[in-house]
C-alpha cells in the first residue's frame, strides 16, 4: 500500500492541490518554515539545545579591520 504512495502522478496531484490550497505566493514561506521545523527537530533529537547565535558584523568593525590591514 505504501509503495504506491510516492508515484509521480500522486506527487503531481499533491503539488497541484498544494498550489490550489495555499497559492503560489505562500508556498515558499511554507517550505522555509517546514525546513526550519525539521532542522529544530533534528537538533532537539540529537540533544543539541544550545541556541545558535547569528554572527552580526558591524560596518564600523569592518572598516576598522580594513584600516588595520592597510597600515600593517
PDB file of N, CA, C, O and CB in Angstrom:
ATOM      1  N   UNK A   1       0.812  -1.189   0.000  1.00  0.00           N
ATOM      2  CA  UNK A   1       0.000   0.000   0.000  1.00  0.00           C
ATOM      3  C   UNK A   1       0.863   1.264   0.000  1.00  0.00           C
ATOM      4  O   UNK A   1       0.588   2.198  -0.753  1.00  0.00           O
ATOM      5  CB  UNK A   1      -0.928  -0.008   1.196  1.00  0.00           C
ATOM      6  N   UNK A   2       1.896   1.300   0.832  1.00  0.00           N
ATOM      7  CA  UNK A   2       2.741   2.487   0.913  1.00  0.00           C
ATOM      8  C   UNK A   2       3.682   2.614  -0.283  1.00  0.00           C
ATOM      9  O   UNK A   2       4.150   3.714  -0.576  1.00  0.00           O
ATOM     10  CB  UNK A   2       3.544   2.458   2.192  1.00  0.00           C
ATOM     11  N   UNK A   3       3.968   1.509  -0.979  1.00  0.00           N
ATOM     12  CA  UNK A   3       4.867   1.606  -2.128  1.00  0.00           C
ATOM     13  C   UNK A   3       4.236   2.393  -3.277  1.00  0.00           C
ATOM     14  O   UNK A   3       4.955   2.902  -4.137  1.00  0.00           O
ATOM     15  CB  UNK A   3       5.257   0.212  -2.607  1.00  0.00           C
ATOM     16  N   UNK A   4       2.927   2.500  -3.307  1.00  0.00           N
ATOM     17  CA  UNK A   4       2.239   3.249  -4.361  1.00  0.00           C
ATOM     18  C   UNK A   4       2.006   4.707  -3.994  1.00  0.00           C
ATOM     19  O   UNK A   4       1.456   5.466  -4.792  1.00  0.00           O
ATOM     20  CB  UNK A   4       0.917   2.595  -4.675  1.00  0.00           C
ATOM     21  N   UNK A   5       2.415   5.101  -2.809  1.00  0.00           N
ATOM     22  CA  UNK A   5       2.120   6.434  -2.316  1.00  0.00           C
ATOM     23  C   UNK A   5       2.906   7.529  -3.047  1.00  0.00           C
ATOM     24  O   UNK A   5       2.372   8.610  -3.291  1.00  0.00           O
ATOM     25  CB  UNK A   5       2.411   6.500  -0.842  1.00  0.00           C
ATOM     26  N   UNK A   6       4.154   7.262  -3.393  1.00  0.00           N
ATOM     27  CA  UNK A   6       5.003   8.305  -3.970  1.00  0.00           C
ATOM     28  C   UNK A   6       5.243   8.135  -5.465  1.00  0.00           C
ATOM     29  O   UNK A   6       6.338   8.406  -5.956  1.00  0.00           O
ATOM     30  CB  UNK A   6       6.321   8.331  -3.259  1.00  0.00           C
ATOM     31  N   UNK A   7       4.262   7.706  -6.155  1.00  0.00           N
ATOM     32  CA  UNK A   7       4.381   7.627  -7.615  1.00  0.00           C
ATOM     33  C   UNK A   7       4.333   9.033  -8.192  1.00  0.00           C
ATOM     34  O   UNK A   7       3.778   9.939  -7.570  1.00  0.00           O
ATOM     35  CB  UNK A   7       3.252   6.740  -8.228  1.00  0.00           C
ATOM     36  N   UNK A   8       4.911   9.227  -9.381  1.00  0.00           N
ATOM     37  CA  UNK A   8       4.954  10.574  -9.973  1.00  0.00           C
ATOM     38  C   UNK A   8       3.580  11.214 -10.150  1.00  0.00           C
ATOM     39  O   UNK A   8       3.434  12.420  -9.948  1.00  0.00           O
ATOM     40  CB  UNK A   8       5.640  10.514 -11.309  1.00  0.00           C
ATOM     41  N   UNK A   9       2.573  10.429 -10.523  1.00  0.00           N
ATOM     42  CA  UNK A   9       1.238  11.021 -10.700  1.00  0.00           C
ATOM     43  C   UNK A   9       0.662  11.464  -9.357  1.00  0.00           C
ATOM     44  O   UNK A   9      -0.018  12.488  -9.289  1.00  0.00           O
ATOM     45  CB  UNK A   9       0.283  10.014 -11.379  1.00  0.00           C
ATOM     46  N   UNK A  10       0.921  10.718  -8.302  1.00  0.00           N
ATOM     47  CA  UNK A  10       0.440  11.120  -6.982  1.00  0.00           C
ATOM     48  C   UNK A  10       1.141  12.384  -6.499  1.00  0.00           C
ATOM     49  O   UNK A  10       0.516  13.273  -5.922  1.00  0.00           O
ATOM     50  CB  UNK A  10       0.646   9.989  -5.975  1.00  0.00           C
ATOM     51  N   UNK A  11       2.446  12.451  -6.742  1.00  0.00           N
ATOM     52  CA  UNK A  11       3.186  13.654  -6.352  1.00  0.00           C
ATOM     53  C   UNK A  11       2.696  14.874  -7.129  1.00  0.00           C
ATOM     54  O   UNK A  11       2.586  15.965  -6.569  1.00  0.00           O
ATOM     55  CB  UNK A  11       4.694  13.454  -6.580  1.00  0.00           C
ATOM     56  N   UNK A  12       2.404  14.694  -8.406  1.00  0.00           N
ATOM     57  CA  UNK A  12       1.893  15.791  -9.218  1.00  0.00           C
ATOM     58  C   UNK A  12       0.546  16.258  -8.687  1.00  0.00           C
ATOM     59  O   UNK A  12       0.301  17.463  -8.615  1.00  0.00           O
ATOM     60  CB  UNK A  12       1.770  15.365 -10.689  1.00  0.00           C
ATOM     61  N   UNK A  13      -0.321  15.345  -8.319  1.00  0.00           N
ATOM     62  CA  UNK A  13      -1.618  15.718  -7.758  1.00  0.00           C
ATOM     63  C   UNK A  13      -1.458  16.441  -6.419  1.00  0.00           C
ATOM     64  O   UNK A  13      -2.194  17.384  -6.129  1.00  0.00           O
ATOM     65  CB  UNK A  13      -2.496  14.474  -7.583  1.00  0.00           C
ATOM     66  N   UNK A  14      -0.502  16.002  -5.609  1.00  0.00           N
ATOM     67  CA  UNK A  14      -0.252  16.685  -4.339  1.00  0.00           C
ATOM     68  C   UNK A  14       0.258  18.106  -4.555  1.00  0.00           C
ATOM     69  O   UNK A  14      -0.133  19.026  -3.836  1.00  0.00           O
ATOM     70  CB  UNK A  14       0.751  15.896  -3.506  1.00  0.00           C
ATOM     71  N   UNK A  15       1.121  18.283  -5.534  1.00  0.00           N
ATOM     72  CA  UNK A  15       1.653  19.622  -5.831  1.00  0.00           C
ATOM     73  C   UNK A  15       0.547  20.534  -6.334  1.00  0.00           C
ATOM     74  O   UNK A  15       0.465  21.693  -5.927  1.00  0.00           O
ATOM     75  CB  UNK A  15       2.788  19.543  -6.874  1.00  0.00           C
ATOM     76  N   UNK A  16      -0.299  20.024  -7.210  1.00  0.00           N
ATOM     77  CA  UNK A  16      -1.412  20.825  -7.727  1.00  0.00           C
ATOM     78  C   UNK A  16      -2.380  21.181  -6.606  1.00  0.00           C
ATOM     79  O   UNK A  16      -2.863  22.312  -6.541  1.00  0.00           O
ATOM     80  CB  UNK A  16      -2.151  20.067  -8.848  1.00  0.00           C
ATOM     81  N   UNK A  17      -2.665  20.234  -5.729  1.00  0.00           N
ATOM     82  CA  UNK A  17      -3.558  20.505  -4.600  1.00  0.00           C
ATOM     83  C   UNK A  17      -2.956  21.560  -3.673  1.00  0.00           C
ATOM     84  O   UNK A  17      -3.672  22.431  -3.179  1.00  0.00           O
ATOM     85  CB  UNK A  17      -3.843  19.212  -3.817  1.00  0.00           C
ATOM     86  N   UNK A  18      -1.649  21.486  -3.434  1.00  0.00           N
ATOM     87  CA  UNK A  18      -0.991  22.477  -2.577  1.00  0.00           C
ATOM     88  C   UNK A  18      -1.038  23.863  -3.219  1.00  0.00           C
ATOM     89  O   UNK A  18      -1.253  24.860  -2.530  1.00  0.00           O
ATOM     90  CB  UNK A  18       0.470  22.069  -2.301  1.00  0.00           C
ATOM     91  N   UNK A  19      -0.837  23.925  -4.530  1.00  0.00           N
ATOM     92  CA  UNK A  19      -0.911  25.210  -5.226  1.00  0.00           C
ATOM     93  C   UNK A  19      -2.311  25.809  -5.133  1.00  0.00           C
ATOM     94  O   UNK A  19      -2.470  27.008  -4.904  1.00  0.00           O
ATOM     95  CB  UNK A  19      -0.509  25.045  -6.695  1.00  0.00           C
ATOM     96  N   UNK A  20      -3.305  24.976  -5.310  1.00  0.00           N
ATOM     97  CA  UNK A  20      -4.676  25.472  -5.233  1.00  0.00           C
ATOM     98  C   UNK A  20      -5.061  25.867  -3.807  1.00  0.00           C
ATOM     99  O   UNK A  20      -5.795  26.833  -3.602  1.00  0.00           O
ATOM    100  CB  UNK A  20      -5.641  24.420  -5.756  1.00  0.00           C
ATOM    101  N   UNK A  21      -4.572  25.129  -2.843  1.00  0.00           N
ATOM    102  CA  UNK A  21      -4.939  25.376  -1.463  1.00  0.00           C
ATOM    103  C   UNK A  21      -4.228  26.601  -0.886  1.00  0.00           C
ATOM    104  O   UNK A  21      -4.863  27.435  -0.241  1.00  0.00           O
ATOM    105  CB  UNK A  21      -4.631  24.159  -0.626  1.00  0.00           C
ATOM    106  N   UNK A  22      -2.935  26.716  -1.107  1.00  0.00           N
ATOM    107  CA  UNK A  22      -2.155  27.781  -0.483  1.00  0.00           C
ATOM    108  C   UNK A  22      -1.822  28.930  -1.428  1.00  0.00           C
ATOM    109  O   UNK A  22      -1.610  30.054  -0.973  1.00  0.00           O
ATOM    110  CB  UNK A  22      -0.888  27.214   0.066  1.00  0.00           C
ATOM    111  N   UNK A  23      -1.773  28.677  -2.711  1.00  0.00           N
ATOM    112  CA  UNK A  23      -1.401  29.714  -3.661  1.00  0.00           C
ATOM    113  C   UNK A  23       0.104  29.766  -3.847  1.00  0.00           C
ATOM    114  O   UNK A  23       0.857  29.399  -2.944  1.00  0.00           O
ATOM    115  CB  UNK A  23      -1.919  31.068  -3.200  1.00  0.00           C
ATOM    116  N   UNK A  24       0.547  30.220  -5.016  1.00  0.00           N
ATOM    117  CA  UNK A  24       1.987  30.213  -5.310  1.00  0.00           C
ATOM    118  C   UNK A  24       2.798  31.185  -4.452  1.00  0.00           C
ATOM    119  O   UNK A  24       4.000  30.980  -4.281  1.00  0.00           O
ATOM    120  CB  UNK A  24       2.202  30.541  -6.760  1.00  0.00           C
ATOM    121  N   UNK A  25       2.188  32.221  -3.917  1.00  0.00           N
ATOM    122  CA  UNK A  25       2.961  33.172  -3.112  1.00  0.00           C
ATOM    123  C   UNK A  25       3.210  32.654  -1.695  1.00  0.00           C
ATOM    124  O   UNK A  25       4.162  33.088  -1.047  1.00  0.00           O
ATOM    125  CB  UNK A  25       2.238  34.514  -3.049  1.00  0.00           C
ATOM    126  N   UNK A  26       2.392  31.756  -1.212  1.00  0.00           N
ATOM    127  CA  UNK A  26       2.524  31.257   0.157  1.00  0.00           C
ATOM    128  C   UNK A  26       3.403  30.015   0.249  1.00  0.00           C
ATOM    129  O   UNK A  26       3.922  29.714   1.324  1.00  0.00           O
ATOM    130  CB  UNK A  26       1.160  30.951   0.724  1.00  0.00           C
ATOM    131  N   UNK A  27       3.581  29.288  -0.850  1.00  0.00           N
ATOM    132  CA  UNK A  27       4.332  28.034  -0.811  1.00  0.00           C
ATOM    133  C   UNK A  27       5.797  28.191  -0.406  1.00  0.00           C
ATOM    134  O   UNK A  27       6.271  27.382   0.391  1.00  0.00           O
ATOM    135  CB  UNK A  27       4.266  27.379  -2.148  1.00  0.00           C
ATOM    136  N   UNK A  28       6.544  29.183  -0.902  1.00  0.00           N
ATOM    137  CA  UNK A  28       7.932  29.313  -0.442  1.00  0.00           C
ATOM    138  C   UNK A  28       8.043  29.562   1.061  1.00  0.00           C
ATOM    139  O   UNK A  28       8.945  29.042   1.718  1.00  0.00           O
ATOM    140  CB  UNK A  28       8.614  30.437  -1.187  1.00  0.00           C
ATOM    141  N   UNK A  29       7.129  30.353   1.596  1.00  0.00           N
ATOM    142  CA  UNK A  29       7.129  30.619   3.036  1.00  0.00           C
ATOM    143  C   UNK A  29       6.835  29.339   3.812  1.00  0.00           C
ATOM    144  O   UNK A  29       7.456  29.086   4.844  1.00  0.00           O
ATOM    145  CB  UNK A  29       6.095  31.708   3.388  1.00  0.00           C
ATOM    146  N   UNK A  30       5.906  28.542   3.333  1.00  0.00           N
ATOM    147  CA  UNK A  30       5.592  27.271   3.991  1.00  0.00           C
ATOM    148  C   UNK A  30       6.780  26.318   3.932  1.00  0.00           C
ATOM    149  O   UNK A  30       7.064  25.611   4.899  1.00  0.00           O
ATOM    150  CB  UNK A  30       4.362  26.620   3.344  1.00  0.00           C
ATOM    151  N   UNK A  31       7.474  26.300   2.795  1.00  0.00           N
ATOM    152  CA  UNK A  31       8.647  25.444   2.656  1.00  0.00           C
ATOM    153  C   UNK A  31       9.756  25.841   3.610  1.00  0.00           C
ATOM    154  O   UNK A  31      10.395  24.981   4.216  1.00  0.00           O
ATOM    155  CB  UNK A  31       9.158  25.485   1.236  1.00  0.00           C
ATOM    156  N   UNK A  32       9.990  27.149   3.748  1.00  0.00           N
ATOM    157  CA  UNK A  32      11.012  27.633   4.680  1.00  0.00           C
ATOM    158  C   UNK A  32      10.671  27.270   6.116  1.00  0.00           C
ATOM    159  O   UNK A  32      11.530  26.819   6.873  1.00  0.00           O
ATOM    160  CB  UNK A  32      11.176  29.144   4.552  1.00  0.00           C
ATOM    161  N   UNK A  33       9.411  27.470   6.484  1.00  0.00           N
ATOM    162  CA  UNK A  33       9.040  27.164   7.865  1.00  0.00           C
ATOM    163  C   UNK A  33       9.101  25.660   8.131  1.00  0.00           C
ATOM    164  O   UNK A  33       9.447  25.242   9.236  1.00  0.00           O
ATOM    165  CB  UNK A  33       7.635  27.696   8.170  1.00  0.00           C
ATOM    166  N   UNK A  34       8.772  24.854   7.137  1.00  0.00           N
ATOM    167  CA  UNK A  34       8.861  23.402   7.290  1.00  0.00           C
ATOM    168  C   UNK A  34      10.320  22.975   7.432  1.00  0.00           C
ATOM    169  O   UNK A  34      10.637  22.120   8.259  1.00  0.00           O
ATOM    170  CB  UNK A  34       8.204  22.685   6.087  1.00  0.00           C
ATOM    171  N   UNK A  35      11.208  23.562   6.636  1.00  0.00           N
ATOM    172  CA  UNK A  35      12.632  23.258   6.742  1.00  0.00           C
ATOM    173  C   UNK A  35      13.204  23.665   8.090  1.00  0.00           C
ATOM    174  O   UNK A  35      14.004  22.933   8.673  1.00  0.00           O
ATOM    175  CB  UNK A  35      13.396  23.949   5.635  1.00  0.00           C
ATOM    176  N   UNK A  36      12.799  24.826   8.587  1.00  0.00           N
ATOM    177  CA  UNK A  36      13.247  25.274   9.903  1.00  0.00           C
ATOM    178  C   UNK A  36      12.748  24.333  10.990  1.00  0.00           C
ATOM    179  O   UNK A  36      13.475  24.018  11.933  1.00  0.00           O
ATOM    180  CB  UNK A  36      12.764  26.703  10.178  1.00  0.00           C
ATOM    181  N   UNK A  37      11.501  23.886  10.851  1.00  0.00           N
ATOM    182  CA  UNK A  37      10.942  22.969  11.825  1.00  0.00           C
ATOM    183  C   UNK A  37      11.715  21.651  11.838  1.00  0.00           C
ATOM    184  O   UNK A  37      12.005  21.114  12.907  1.00  0.00           O
ATOM    185  CB  UNK A  37       9.465  22.717  11.528  1.00  0.00           C
ATOM    186  N   UNK A  38      12.050  21.129  10.659  1.00  0.00           N
ATOM    187  CA  UNK A  38      12.811  19.884  10.589  1.00  0.00           C
ATOM    188  C   UNK A  38      14.202  20.045  11.206  1.00  0.00           C
ATOM    189  O   UNK A  38      14.682  19.154  11.906  1.00  0.00           O
ATOM    190  CB  UNK A  38      12.931  19.421   9.134  1.00  0.00           C
ATOM    191  N   UNK A  39      14.847  21.186  10.943  1.00  0.00           N
ATOM    192  CA  UNK A  39      16.177  21.433  11.499  1.00  0.00           C
ATOM    193  C   UNK A  39      16.121  21.485  13.018  1.00  0.00           C
ATOM    194  O   UNK A  39      16.973  20.906  13.692  1.00  0.00           O
ATOM    195  CB  UNK A  39      16.761  22.741  10.945  1.00  0.00           C
ATOM    196  N   UNK A  40      15.123  22.175  13.560  1.00  0.00           N
ATOM    197  CA  UNK A  40      14.978  22.252  15.012  1.00  0.00           C
ATOM    198  C   UNK A  40      14.665  20.883  15.610  1.00  0.00           C
ATOM    199  O   UNK A  40      15.157  20.550  16.688  1.00  0.00           O
ATOM    200  CB  UNK A  40      13.880  23.251  15.383  1.00  0.00           C
ATOM    201  N   UNK A  41      13.861  20.102  14.929  1.00  0.00           N
ATOM    202  CA  UNK A  41      13.520  18.772  15.415  1.00  0.00           C
ATOM    203  C   UNK A  41      14.755  17.878  15.458  1.00  0.00           C
ATOM    204  O   UNK A  41      14.981  17.172  16.441  1.00  0.00           O
ATOM    205  CB  UNK A  41      12.440  18.141  14.533  1.00  0.00           C
ATOM    206  N   UNK A  42      15.551  17.910  14.392  1.00  0.00           N
ATOM    207  CA  UNK A  42      16.768  17.095  14.349  1.00  0.00           C
ATOM    208  C   UNK A  42      17.746  17.523  15.427  1.00  0.00           C
ATOM    209  O   UNK A  42      18.375  16.682  16.070  1.00  0.00           O
ATOM    210  CB  UNK A  42      17.431  17.191  12.974  1.00  0.00           C
ATOM    211  N   UNK A  43      17.877  18.835  15.629  1.00  0.00           N
ATOM    212  CA  UNK A  43      18.774  19.338  16.657  1.00  0.00           C
ATOM    213  C   UNK A  43      18.299  18.914  18.044  1.00  0.00           C
ATOM    214  O   UNK A  43      19.110  18.565  18.901  1.00  0.00           O
ATOM    215  CB  UNK A  43      18.880  20.861  16.573  1.00  0.00           C
ATOM    216  N   UNK A  44      16.993  18.944  18.262  1.00  0.00           N
ATOM    217  CA  UNK A  44      16.450  18.512  19.537  1.00  0.00           C
ATOM    218  C   UNK A  44      16.623  17.019  19.749  1.00  0.00           C
ATOM    219  O   UNK A  44      16.855  16.575  20.873  1.00  0.00           O
ATOM    220  CB  UNK A  44      14.992  18.877  19.630  1.00  0.00           C
ATOM    221  N   UNK A  45      16.514  16.240  18.678  1.00  0.00           N
ATOM    222  CA  UNK A  45      16.676  14.792  18.788  1.00  0.00           C
ATOM    223  C   UNK A  45      18.123  14.431  19.122  1.00  0.00           C
ATOM    224  O   UNK A  45      18.370  13.436  19.802  1.00  0.00           O
ATOM    225  CB  UNK A  45      16.246  14.103  17.483  1.00  0.00           C
ATOM    226  N   UNK A  46      19.073  15.229  18.653  1.00  0.00           N
ATOM    227  CA  UNK A  46      20.487  14.993  18.971  1.00  0.00           C
ATOM    228  C   UNK A  46      20.824  15.433  20.381  1.00  0.00           C
ATOM    229  O   UNK A  46      21.816  14.981  20.952  1.00  0.00           O
ATOM    230  CB  UNK A  46      21.383  15.719  17.981  1.00  0.00           C
ATOM    231  N   UNK A  47      20.015  16.304  20.945  1.00  0.00           N
ATOM    232  CA  UNK A  47      20.296  16.807  22.281  1.00  0.00           C
ATOM    233  C   UNK A  47      21.118  18.064  22.267  1.00  0.00           C
ATOM    234  O   UNK A  47      21.661  18.450  23.301  1.00  0.00           O
ATOM    235  CB  UNK A  47      20.993  15.771  23.083  1.00  0.00           C
ATOM    236  N   UNK A  48      21.230  18.719  21.128  1.00  0.00           N
ATOM    237  CA  UNK A  48      21.992  19.950  20.985  1.00  0.00           C
ATOM    238  C   UNK A  48      21.034  21.127  21.201  1.00  0.00           C
ATOM    239  O   UNK A  48      20.446  21.635  20.246  1.00  0.00           O
ATOM    240  CB  UNK A  48      22.690  20.030  19.577  1.00  0.00           C
ATOM    241  N   UNK A  49      20.880  21.553  22.446  1.00  0.00           N
ATOM    242  CA  UNK A  49      19.883  22.564  22.766  1.00  0.00           C
ATOM    243  C   UNK A  49      20.446  23.974  22.846  1.00  0.00           C
ATOM    244  O   UNK A  49      19.720  24.904  23.197  1.00  0.00           O
ATOM    245  CB  UNK A  49      19.227  22.224  24.056  1.00  0.00           C
ATOM    246  N   UNK A  50      21.703  24.150  22.534  1.00  0.00           N
ATOM    247  CA  UNK A  50      22.275  25.492  22.587  1.00  0.00           C
ATOM    248  C   UNK A  50      21.697  26.326  21.459  1.00  0.00           C
ATOM    249  O   UNK A  50      21.500  25.845  20.343  1.00  0.00           O
ATOM    250  CB  UNK A  50      23.820  25.445  22.497  1.00  0.00           C
ATOM    251  N   UNK A  51      21.437  27.554  21.765  1.00  0.00           N
ATOM    252  CA  UNK A  51      20.892  28.466  20.768  1.00  0.00           C
ATOM    253  C   UNK A  51      21.980  28.876  19.780  1.00  0.00           C
ATOM    254  O   UNK A  51      23.116  29.163  20.158  1.00  0.00           O
ATOM    255  CB  UNK A  51      20.282  29.708  21.443  1.00  0.00           C
ATOM    256  N   UNK A  52      21.605  28.893  18.526  1.00  0.00           N
ATOM    257  CA  UNK A  52      22.536  29.394  17.521  1.00  0.00           C
ATOM    258  C   UNK A  52      22.429  30.911  17.508  1.00  0.00           C
ATOM    259  O   UNK A  52      21.345  31.476  17.366  1.00  0.00           O
ATOM    260  CB  UNK A  52      22.238  28.789  16.102  1.00  0.00           C
ATOM    261  N   UNK A  53      23.565  31.548  17.659  1.00  0.00           N
ATOM    262  CA  UNK A  53      23.580  32.993  17.638  1.00  0.00           C
ATOM    263  C   UNK A  53      24.129  33.448  16.289  1.00  0.00           C
ATOM    264  O   UNK A  53      25.276  33.159  15.948  1.00  0.00           O
ATOM    265  CB  UNK A  53      24.422  33.563  18.813  1.00  0.00           C
ATOM    266  N   UNK A  54      23.310  34.155  15.532  1.00  0.00           N
ATOM    267  CA  UNK A  54      23.815  34.624  14.238  1.00  0.00           C
ATOM    268  C   UNK A  54      24.916  35.653  14.442  1.00  0.00           C
ATOM    269  O   UNK A  54      24.855  36.491  15.342  1.00  0.00           O
ATOM    270  CB  UNK A  54      22.676  35.225  13.391  1.00  0.00           C
ATOM    271  N   UNK A  55      25.902  35.569  13.600  1.00  0.00           N
ATOM    272  CA  UNK A  55      27.025  36.490  13.698  1.00  0.00           C
ATOM    273  C   UNK A  55      26.645  37.795  13.013  1.00  0.00           C
ATOM    274  O   UNK A  55      26.409  37.835  11.805  1.00  0.00           O
ATOM    275  CB  UNK A  55      28.311  35.882  13.066  1.00  0.00           C
ATOM    276  N   UNK A  56      26.591  38.839  13.791  1.00  0.00           N
ATOM    277  CA  UNK A  56      26.295  40.148  13.244  1.00  0.00           C
ATOM    278  C   UNK A  56      27.592  40.934  13.170  1.00  0.00           C
ATOM    279  O   UNK A  56      28.301  41.090  14.165  1.00  0.00           O
ATOM    280  CB  UNK A  56      25.231  40.893  14.097  1.00  0.00           C
ATOM    281  N   UNK A  57      27.881  41.412  12.005  1.00  0.00           N
ATOM    282  CA  UNK A  57      29.106  42.173  11.806  1.00  0.00           C
ATOM    283  C   UNK A  57      28.729  43.625  11.614  1.00  0.00           C
ATOM    284  O   UNK A  57      27.957  43.975  10.721  1.00  0.00           O
ATOM    285  CB  UNK A  57      29.922  41.638  10.592  1.00  0.00           C
ATOM    286  N   UNK A  58      29.269  44.432  12.440  1.00  0.00           N
ATOM    287  CA  UNK A  58      29.017  45.855  12.388  1.00  0.00           C
ATOM    288  C   UNK A  58      29.862  46.470  11.271  1.00  0.00           C
ATOM    289  O   UNK A  58      31.017  46.087  11.085  1.00  0.00           O
ATOM    290  CB  UNK A  58      29.325  46.520  13.752  1.00  0.00           C
ATOM    291  N   UNK A  59      29.295  47.413  10.536  1.00  0.00           N
ATOM    292  CA  UNK A  59      30.022  48.062   9.440  1.00  0.00           C
ATOM    293  C   UNK A  59      31.254  48.790   9.968  1.00  0.00           C
ATOM    294  O   UNK A  59      32.275  48.849   9.282  1.00  0.00           O
ATOM    295  CB  UNK A  59      29.105  49.046   8.690  1.00  0.00           C
ATOM    296  N   UNK A  60      31.175  49.340  11.162  1.00  0.00           N
ATOM    297  CA  UNK A  60      32.314  50.045  11.736  1.00  0.00           C
ATOM    298  C   UNK A  60      33.453  49.071  12.037  1.00  0.00           C
ATOM    299  O   UNK A  60      34.624  49.411  11.866  1.00  0.00           O
ATOM    300  CB  UNK A  60      31.897  50.790  13.013  1.00  0.00           C
ATOM    301  N   UNK A  61      33.113  47.865  12.483  1.00  0.00           N
ATOM    302  CA  UNK A  61      34.144  46.866  12.749  1.00  0.00           C
ATOM    303  C   UNK A  61      34.850  46.468  11.463  1.00  0.00           C
ATOM    304  O   UNK A  61      36.060  46.239  11.467  1.00  0.00           O
ATOM    305  CB  UNK A  61      33.538  45.631  13.424  1.00  0.00           C
ATOM    306  N   UNK A  62      34.115  46.383  10.369  1.00  0.00           N
ATOM    307  CA  UNK A  62      34.709  46.031   9.078  1.00  0.00           C
ATOM    308  C   UNK A  62      35.678  47.119   8.643  1.00  0.00           C
ATOM    309  O   UNK A  62      36.788  46.820   8.203  1.00  0.00           O
ATOM    310  CB  UNK A  62      33.614  45.821   8.003  1.00  0.00           C
ATOM    311  N   UNK A  63      35.270  48.381   8.762  1.00  0.00           N
ATOM    312  CA  UNK A  63      36.139  49.485   8.371  1.00  0.00           C
ATOM    313  C   UNK A  63      37.396  49.528   9.231  1.00  0.00           C
ATOM    314  O   UNK A  63      38.488  49.772   8.717  1.00  0.00           O
ATOM    315  CB  UNK A  63      35.390  50.812   8.471  1.00  0.00           C
ATOM    316  N   UNK A  64      37.255  49.295  10.527  1.00  0.00           N
ATOM    317  CA  UNK A  64      38.403  49.299  11.428  1.00  0.00           C
ATOM    318  C   UNK A  64      39.376  48.187  11.064  1.00  0.00           C
ATOM    319  O   UNK A  64      40.591  48.389  11.071  1.00  0.00           O
ATOM    320  CB  UNK A  64      37.946  49.147  12.884  1.00  0.00           C
ATOM    321  N   UNK A  65      38.844  47.019  10.746  1.00  0.00           N
ATOM    322  CA  UNK A  65      39.678  45.885  10.369  1.00  0.00           C
ATOM    323  C   UNK A  65      40.402  46.160   9.058  1.00  0.00           C
ATOM    324  O   UNK A  65      41.586  45.849   8.926  1.00  0.00           O
ATOM    325  CB  UNK A  65      38.834  44.613  10.252  1.00  0.00           C
ATOM    326  N   UNK A  66      39.700  46.740   8.090  1.00  0.00           N
ATOM    327  CA  UNK A  66      40.308  47.050   6.802  1.00  0.00           C
ATOM    328  C   UNK A  66      41.411  48.082   6.963  1.00  0.00           C
ATOM    329  O   UNK A  66      42.460  47.967   6.330  1.00  0.00           O
ATOM    330  CB  UNK A  66      39.253  47.553   5.818  1.00  0.00           C
ATOM    331  N   UNK A  67      41.191  49.093   7.804  1.00  0.00           N
ATOM    332  CA  UNK A  67      42.207  50.116   8.021  1.00  0.00           C
ATOM    333  C   UNK A  67      43.433  49.524   8.726  1.00  0.00           C
ATOM    334  O   UNK A  67      44.568  49.894   8.428  1.00  0.00           O
ATOM    335  CB  UNK A  67      41.626  51.280   8.845  1.00  0.00           C
ATOM    336  N   UNK A  68      43.194  48.613   9.650  1.00  0.00           N
ATOM    337  CA  UNK A  68      44.307  47.984  10.348  1.00  0.00           C
ATOM    338  C   UNK A  68      45.132  47.119   9.404  1.00  0.00           C
ATOM    339  O   UNK A  68      46.353  47.042   9.538  1.00  0.00           O
ATOM    340  CB  UNK A  68      43.795  47.146  11.514  1.00  0.00           C
ATOM    341  N   UNK A  69      44.480  46.477   8.461  1.00  0.00           N
ATOM    342  CA  UNK A  69      45.194  45.658   7.482  1.00  0.00           C
ATOM    343  C   UNK A  69      45.993  46.510   6.506  1.00  0.00           C
ATOM    344  O   UNK A  69      47.057  46.094   6.049  1.00  0.00           O
ATOM    345  CB  UNK A  69      44.216  44.782   6.718  1.00  0.00           C
ATOM    346  N   UNK A  70      45.494  47.694   6.183  1.00  0.00           N
ATOM    347  CA  UNK A  70      46.205  48.589   5.249  1.00  0.00           C
ATOM    348  C   UNK A  70      47.481  49.132   5.885  1.00  0.00           C
ATOM    349  O   UNK A  70      48.502  49.281   5.213  1.00  0.00           O
ATOM    350  CB  UNK A  70      45.291  49.762   4.814  1.00  0.00           C
ATOM    351  N   UNK A  71      47.419  49.428   7.188  1.00  0.00           N
ATOM    352  CA  UNK A  71      48.577  50.015   7.839  1.00  0.00           C
ATOM    353  C   UNK A  71      49.629  48.975   8.181  1.00  0.00           C
ATOM    354  O   UNK A  71      50.783  49.324   8.430  1.00  0.00           O
ATOM    355  CB  UNK A  71      48.154  50.741   9.087  1.00  0.00           C
ATOM    356  N   UNK A  72      49.254  47.708   8.196  1.00  0.00           N
ATOM    357  CA  UNK A  72      50.217  46.648   8.546  1.00  0.00           C
ATOM    358  C   UNK A  72      51.135  46.320   7.427  1.00  0.00           C
ATOM    359  O   UNK A  72      51.996  45.452   7.570  1.00  0.00           O
ATOM    360  CB  UNK A  72      49.510  45.408   8.966  1.00  0.00           C
TER     361      UNK A  72
END
